[in-house]
Amino acid sequence: QVQLVESGGGLVQAGDSLRLSCAASGHTFSRYAMGWFRQAPGTEREFVAAVNWSGRITAYADSVKGRFTISRDNAKNTVYLQLNSLKAEDTAVYYCAASGAIVKSTAGWPYWGQGTQVTVSS
């Protein structure tokens, strides 16, 4: 079991930046690929970004490529998502997830956090 707790969400203006954090506890953090997903009202949860166990391999959704950056600190059992140049369409609840490998389907991620709200005003 892996327990995940997100933080860092908030209300910002378009063009601003935020950094989300996800603290993990339980089984060895460095064994897992870590991902970020988001869900806006009335939509399905969608893949945003993921990083492999070592931090050397990353993947991004096309909609955030070049604006968001995922990273991890295995010594701190924490994964981060840096959100730059935020747009109103980035407004969503952002979820952290853990898995054995990077996959873009939500079905491939067995462990989830409770989510943190990001609201971008235009």
Secondary structure, DSSP 8 states (H G I E B T S, - for coil): -EEEEEE--EEEETT--EEEEEEEEES-GGGSEEEEEEE-TTS--EEEEEE-TTSS-EEE-TTTTTTEEEEEETTTTEEEEEE-S--GGG-EEEEEEEESS--SSGGG--EE---EEEEEE-
